[in-house]
């Protein structure tokens, strides 16, 4: 009932708009019929005044009459064809991007905007707004006041509104962010019996194709301030909730901007190179010498950056897929060392130092952003190397020995029972894990 009433009010409004601009509508016809002495003659005059007055059209109309094509149907087809032609011309004018084209579009908007409520004219108004590089404020104010019209406008038009109206921008992005976090949480908490898991069900690029990621990127476009505000919202929510899914969102947004070649966005995000390098590592499941050097240089330069930037870098390092990669690589380094019988202690493994620095950075994200203190963001506790990883390596060595014994002849297994190489984790190791000292 309320919807019907709203629709009726809207219809009355656009009819009034038409008649205020000298175009006859149903109200005008009703007035003429209730005040005239000859209704038939009045209707005839009304039709002549509002018909398409082309000399060549009369014979064609008679032909249409023979085919039982009603005038309403004919006029609808004419309007649809003219609208499509006009929209095509507006797109051509907008594509030229010249000063002259902007002037033409502004002139067109001046003529048509007052009739934006009229359903048949609205597409022309919307396309003109879309093609205009900068919409004058007087039009933007009208758009903001009419929610239905606002929702119909192109993203490029709403971006200009969002630059000046933070509330509307938050209303637009927050539901999408909520949807992303809910979807990520659902996948992470899934216990389905499938061959894949949270870390293997999608490629790095596929994750950036999520509708939520693409939607946020399209809403930002190349507007630097909108991107910065979006990152502010993500950062604030992460500080409030400590939900690492916001870290994944932070990572995927900058990489989606990279995929879309949004150079203006990439240039202002100081975390781009860091994210790009880690993304390549996660994608290839490998950390080569060149990437190692680049990451070391980035981490060194980060020591001179403001805590907020370090916090953003820490959020990227805290992305679940990045943490999974770094942790897997750390275990691989320890296992390879055990297999090769190199005799190196964990603290002597150079590659392990970088991996632990990155893990430590990621684990400090919430602390850095909430306290604005980045002094310990990359500091790995010495006990991690001397106690925790040493104990971990001892357990890995036992795993290697058991694996070899499973393939050994029975007489060797008899002399070296598997139970001798099945040590329980020490209390120290368990305490490290419980207190999150390790990473």
C-alpha positions in Angstrom: 0.0 0.0 0.0 2.8 2.4 0.9 4.7 1.5 -2.2 1.6 2.1 -4.4 1.1 5.5 -2.7 4.8 6.5 -3.3 4.6 5.5 -6.9 1.4 7.5 -7.4 3.0 10.6 -5.8 6.1 10.2 -8.1 3.9 9.9 -11.2 2.0 13.0 -10.3 5.3 14.9 -9.7 6.8 14.1 -13.1 3.5 14.9 -14.9 3.6 18.3 -13.1 7.2 18.7 -14.2 6.2 18.2 -17.8 3.3 20.6 -17.7 5.4 23.3 -15.9 7.7 23.2 -19.0 4.9 23.6 -21.5 4.4 19.9 -22.3 0.8 18.7 -22.1 0.1 15.9 -19.7 -2.8 14.0 -18.3 -3.6 16.8 -15.8 -3.8 19.3 -18.7 -6.0 17.0 -20.7 -8.3 16.5 -17.8 -8.6 20.2 -17.3 -9.5 20.8 -20.9 -12.1 18.1 -21.0 -13.8 19.4 -17.8 -14.0 23.0 -19.1 -14.7 22.6 -22.8 -18.0 22.7 -24.6 -17.0 20.2 -27.3 -15.0 17.2 -26.0 -14.5 15.6 -29.4 -13.0 18.8 -30.9 -10.9 19.3 -27.8 -9.4 15.8 -28.0 -8.7 16.3 -31.8 -6.9 19.6 -31.1 -5.0 18.0 -28.2 -3.9 15.1 -30.5 -2.8 17.5 -33.3 -0.9 19.7 -30.9 1.0 16.8 -29.4 1.5 14.5 -32.4 4.6 14.2 -34.5 4.1 16.9 -37.2 5.9 15.6 -40.2 4.2 15.9 -43.7 5.7 12.6 -44.8 4.3 10.8 -41.8 0.6 10.9 -42.6 0.7 8.2 -45.3 2.8 6.0 -43.1 0.4 6.4 -40.2 -2.5 5.2 -42.5 -0.4 2.1 -43.3 0.1 1.5 -39.6 -3.6 1.8 -39.1 -4.2 -0.9 -41.6 -1.9 -3.2 -39.6 -3.7 -2.3 -36.4 -0.7 -0.6 -34.9 -2.0 1.7 -32.2 -0.7 5.3 -31.9 0.6 4.6 -28.4 2.7 1.6 -29.6 4.0 3.7 -32.5 5.0 6.6 -30.2 6.7 4.2 -27.8 8.8 2.8 -30.6 9.7 6.3 -31.8 10.7 7.4 -28.3 12.8 4.3 -27.8 14.6 4.7 -31.1 15.2 8.5 -30.5 16.4 7.8 -27.0 18.9 5.1 -28.1 20.2 7.5 -30.9 20.6 10.3 -28.4 22.4 8.1 -25.9 24.8 6.9 -28.5 25.6 10.5 -29.5 26.2 11.4 -25.8 28.6 8.6 -25.4 30.5 9.7 -28.5 30.7 13.3 -27.2 31.8 12.1 -23.8 34.5 9.8 -25.2 36.2 12.8 -27.0 37.2 14.3 -23.6 37.7 17.8 -24.9 36.7 21.1 -23.3 34.2 21.6 -26.1 32.6 18.3 -25.4 32.2 19.1 -21.7 30.5 22.4 -22.7 28.1 20.5 -25.0 27.3 18.0 -22.2 26.6 20.8 -19.7 24.3 22.5 -22.2 22.4 19.2 -22.7 22.2 18.7 -19.0 20.8 22.2 -18.5 18.0 21.4 -21.0 17.1 18.0 -19.6 17.9 17.9 -15.9 14.7 19.6 -14.7 12.7 16.7 -16.2 14.8 13.9 -14.6 11.7 12.5 -12.9 10.1 11.7 -16.3 10.8 8.0 -16.9 11.3 8.4 -20.7 13.7 11.3 -20.2 15.6 10.0 -17.2 18.0 7.7 -19.2 19.1 10.8 -21.2 19.8 12.7 -18.0 21.6 9.8 -16.4 23.8 9.3 -19.5 24.6 13.0 -19.7 25.7 13.0 -16.0 27.8 9.9 -16.6 29.6 11.4 -19.5 30.3 14.7 -17.8 33.8 14.7 -16.2 32.7 17.1 -13.4 29.1 17.5 -12.5 28.2 21.0 -11.1 27.3 21.1 -7.4 23.8 22.3 -8.0 23.0 19.1 -9.7 24.7 16.9 -7.1 22.6 18.5 -4.4 19.4 17.5 -6.2 20.7 14.0 -6.7 21.5 13.6 -3.0 18.0 14.7 -2.0 16.4 12.0 -4.2 17.5 8.6 -3.1 15.9 6.8 -6.1 17.7 9.1 -8.5 20.9 8.8 -6.5 20.8 5.0 -6.7 20.2 5.2 -10.5 23.3 7.4 -11.1 26.5 5.9 -12.5 29.3 5.2 -10.0 31.4 8.0 -11.5 28.6 10.5 -10.5 28.2 9.0 -7.0 32.0 9.2 -6.6 31.7 13.0 -6.9 29.1 13.0 -4.2 31.1 10.7 -1.9 34.0 13.1 -2.1 31.9 15.6 -0.3 29.5 13.4 1.7 31.3 10.9 3.9 28.1 9.5 5.3 26.8 8.4 1.9 30.2 6.9 1.1 30.2 4.8 4.3 26.6 3.8 3.6 27.8 2.5 0.2 31.0 0.6 1.2 30.2 -0.8 4.7 27.6 -3.3 3.6 30.1 -4.6 1.0 32.9 -4.9 3.6 30.5 -6.7 5.9 29.6 -9.1 3.1 33.3 -9.9 2.4 34.1 -10.5 6.1 31.1 -12.8 6.5 32.0 -14.8 3.3 35.6 -15.1 4.4 34.7 -16.3 7.9 32.3 -18.8 6.5 35.0 -20.4 4.3 37.5 -20.4 7.1 35.1 -22.1 9.5 34.0 -24.6 6.9 34.5 -28.3 7.8 33.4 -29.9 4.6 35.1 -33.1 3.6 36.7 -31.8 0.4 40.2 -32.3 -1.2 40.8 -28.5 -0.9 40.9 -26.2 2.1 40.9 -22.5 2.9 44.4 -22.1 1.6 44.0 -24.1 -1.6 40.4 -23.6 -2.8 41.3 -20.5 -4.8 44.3 -18.9 -6.6 45.6 -15.5 -5.5 44.1 -13.9 -8.6 40.7 -15.7 -8.2 40.4 -14.2 -4.7 40.7 -10.7 -6.1 37.8 -11.5 -8.5 35.3 -11.7 -5.6 32.3 -9.4 -6.3 33.0 -7.6 -3.1 36.6 -6.8 -4.1 35.6 -5.7 -7.6 32.7 -3.7 -6.3 34.9 -1.7 -3.9 37.5 -1.1 -6.5 34.9 0.1 -9.0 33.5 2.5 -6.3 37.0 3.9 -5.6 38.0 4.2 -9.3 41.0 6.4 -9.6 39.9 8.7 -6.8 42.8 8.8 -4.3 40.9 10.2 -1.4 38.1 7.6 -1.7 40.8 4.8 -1.6 42.4 6.3 1.4 39.1 6.6 3.2 38.3 3.0 2.4 41.7 1.9 3.8 40.9 4.1 6.9 37.7 2.2 7.5 39.4 -1.2 7.1 42.1 -0.1 9.5 39.7 1.2 12.1 37.6 -2.0 11.9 40.7 -4.2 12.3 41.8 -2.2 15.4 38.3 -2.6 16.9 37.9 -6.3 16.1 41.4 -7.8 15.6 39.8 -9.9 12.8 42.6 -10.9 10.4 40.1 -11.1 7.5 40.4 -7.3 7.4 44.1 -7.9 6.7 43.2 -10.2 3.7 40.8 -7.4 2.5 43.7 -4.9 2.7 46.0 -7.2 0.7 43.4 -8.0 -1.9 42.3 -4.4 -2.5 45.8 -3.1 -3.3 46.5 -6.1 -5.6 43.1 -5.7 -7.3 44.1 -2.0 -7.9 47.4 -3.4 -9.4 45.5 -5.7 -11.7 43.2 -2.9 -12.8 46.3 -0.7 -13.6 45.0 2.1 -11.3 48.4 3.9 -11.3 47.1 6.8 -9.2 46.1 4.4 -6.4 49.2 2.3 -6.6 51.5 5.4 -6.3 49.9 6.6 -3.1 49.8 3.2 -1.4 53.3 2.8 0.1 52.6 -0.9 0.7 52.2 -1.7 -2.9 55.7 -3.1 -3.6 55.6 -5.1 -0.4 52.2 -6.6 -1.2 53.2 -7.3 -4.8 56.3 -9.2 -3.8 54.5 -11.3 -1.2 51.7 -12.0 -3.6 54.1 -13.3 -6.1 55.7 -15.6 -3.4 52.3 -16.9 -2.4 51.3 -17.5 -6.0 54.5 -19.3 -6.9 54.9 -21.0 -3.5 58.5 -20.0 -3.6 60.9 -17.3 -2.3 63.8 -16.8 -4.7 67.0 -14.8 -4.2 65.6 -11.7 -5.9 62.5 -11.6 -3.9 64.5 -12.2 -0.7 66.7 -9.2 -1.4 63.7 -7.0 -2.2 61.8 -8.0 0.9 64.9 -7.4 3.0 65.3 -3.9 1.5 61.6 -3.1 2.1 61.8 -4.2 5.7 64.9 -2.1 6.3 63.3 1.0 4.8 60.2 0.4 6.8 62.1 1.2 10.0 62.1 4.8 8.9 58.4 4.9 8.1 55.6 6.2 10.3 53.8 3.6 12.6 50.6 3.9 10.5 52.4 2.8 7.3 54.3 0.0 9.2 50.9 -1.1 10.6 49.5 -1.3 7.1 52.5 -3.4 6.0 51.9 -5.6 9.0 48.3 -6.1 8.0 49.5 -7.3 4.6 52.0 -9.7 6.3 49.1 -10.9 8.5 47.0 -12.0 5.5 46.1 -15.6 6.2 47.5 -16.8 2.9 50.8 -14.9 3.5 51.1 -16.3 7.0 50.4 -19.8 5.7 53.1 -19.4 3.0 55.7 -18.0 5.5 55.0 -20.7 8.0 55.1 -23.5 5.4 58.4 -22.1 4.1 59.9 -21.9 7.6 59.0 -25.6 8.3 60.4 -26.5 4.8 63.7 -24.7 5.6 64.0 -26.6 8.9 63.1 -29.9 7.3 65.5 -29.4 4.4 68.3 -28.7 6.9 67.4 -31.9 8.7 67.3 -34.0 5.5 70.7 -32.6 4.3 72.3 -33.2 7.7 74.1 -29.9 7.4 74.5 -29.5 11.1 73.3 -25.9 11.1 71.4 -24.5 14.0 68.2 -22.6 13.3 69.8 -19.3 14.2 72.5 -19.9 11.5 69.9 -20.2 8.7 69.8 -16.8 7.0 66.6 -17.5 5.0 64.8 -18.4 8.3 65.7 -15.0 9.8 63.7 -13.2 7.0 60.7 -15.5 7.3 60.6 -15.0 11.0 60.9 -11.2 10.6 57.9 -11.3 8.3 55.9 -13.5 10.6 56.7 -11.2 13.5 55.7 -8.2 11.5 52.3 -9.8 10.7 51.7 -10.8 14.3 52.3 -7.3 15.5 49.8 -5.6 13.1 47.1 -5.0 15.7 49.6 -3.8 18.4 51.3 -1.4 16.0 48.0 0.2 14.7 46.4 0.4 18.1 49.4 1.8 20.0 51.2 3.7 17.2 54.4 1.9 18.3 56.3 0.1 15.6 59.6 -0.1 17.5 59.4 -3.9 18.0 57.5 -4.8 14.8 60.4 -6.7 13.3 62.2 -7.8 16.4 62.3 -11.6 16.7 62.7 -12.9 20.3 66.1 -14.6 20.5 64.4 -17.4 22.4 62.5 -18.3 19.2 65.7 -19.4 17.6 67.6 -20.8 20.6 64.7 -22.6 22.3 61.5 -22.9 20.2 63.0 -23.6 16.7 65.7 -25.8 18.2 63.1 -28.0 19.9 61.0 -27.9 16.7 64.0 -29.0 14.6 64.6 -31.9 17.0 61.0 -33.1 16.5 61.5 -32.7 12.7 64.6 -34.8 12.8 62.7 -37.5 14.6 60.1 -37.3 11.8 62.8 -37.8 9.2 64.3 -40.8 11.2 60.9 -42.4 11.5 60.3 -41.9 7.8 63.6 -43.6 7.0 63.0 -46.5 9.4 59.6 -47.2 7.7 61.6 -48.0 4.6 64.5 -49.8 6.4 65.0 -53.6 6.7 63.4 -55.3 9.7 66.7 -56.0 11.4 67.5 -52.2 11.5 64.0 -51.4 12.8 64.4 -54.0 15.5 67.6 -52.4 16.7 66.0 -48.9 16.4 62.3 -49.1 17.4 60.1 -46.2 16.2 59.0 -45.5 19.7 62.5 -44.2 20.5 61.9 -41.4 18.0 58.5 -40.3 19.1 59.2 -37.6 21.7 56.3 -35.5 23.0 56.6 -31.7 22.6 58.3 -30.2 25.6 56.5 -27.9 28.0 58.7 -25.0 26.6 57.4 -25.6 23.1 53.8 -25.7 24.2 54.2 -22.6 26.2 55.7 -20.8 23.2 52.7 -21.7 21.1 50.2 -20.7 23.9 51.8 -17.3 24.4 52.2 -16.6 20.6 55.9 -15.8 21.2 56.9 -17.9 18.2 55.0 -15.8 15.6 
